[in-house]
Amino acid sequence: MKHKGGKKIIIAVPHGFCAGVRRALETVEKALELYGKPVYVRHEIVHNKYVVDSLREKGVVFLESSSKLPKKAHLVFSAHGVPPEVEDDVARKGYDIIDATCPLVKKIHLQAVSYSSKGYTIIIVGHKKHPEVVGTAGQVDECHIVESLKDVEKLPEIKNKRIACLTQTTLSADDTREIICAIKKRFRGRKIAVLNDICYATQNRQNAVKALAKKCDAVFIIGSENSSNANRLREVAEKTGAKAYLISGEKGAPPNTLRGLKKIGISAGASTPEILISKFISFLNKKGWHDIETIGSEEKKIVFRLPERFEN
């Protein structure tokens, strides 16, 4: 039944948790169940404030270094991965390491090591301070990181005739394509191996948001400010032509952002739990948006195996 006024909510499919996030969160939950609290996690397990706060209440302690870890602590590596020196340091100190690194990020680590061992110069396209990129860069003795087209111009002259380009998993596919083209142009005549490591979940969510943005007056991406994939979804919606906002979902929409809107689009980053989407929809229901439809299709269900100790 349609309501008067033509107000509609359109939800992009797929949205929310990806397989790597589900694996990381289930790993922490299993660790709590098996060892009790506290369980320590290096960095935020995933970049979502609601998720992190919920785990804190259950007894999870998040930290950025191992310097204050008690002896025999159970330490989980976040989904973003860590550099080898971090792994070696905590192993040497005798902590119980539980690796929740996303398997797709692990794959990039192996690619970096493999191509470097074959004599390639490594270029990583990604955000320099993002833990995933820090972890990948740490796999090799030397690499270059580029965030933008300007960074390509600033790259030193690489004499090596072989270059391998790796990408952060949560980037904008369109922006990355432009940067890779610029790298190829800058180093024309070299053998350049391009490894498109933007993960399936990132790509699927961006494609769905592109279609969503064309049908809506504004798109609300639910996620945390420090979530790379959620920020890229907002940018994708904006570049497609819609007004776009990144919000937490818990407090509804910022003041005045709903004024004059009829069709509101919703999507969510790969680290955003479904409860936050539901909370935002309930907020909109109270404001007069009752009709709901979806756009897109569910992605194939992928399940990554948990660390071996939790599989029995």
Helices and strands as residue ranges (DSSP letters): E 8-13, H 19-35, E 39-42, H 49-58, E 60-63, E 74-77, H 84-92, E 96-99, H 103-117, E 121-125, H 131-137, E 143-146, H 149-154, E 162-167, H 173-186, E 191-195, H 200-213, E 218-222, H 228-240, E 243-247, E 263-268, H 274-286, E 291-296, G 308-310
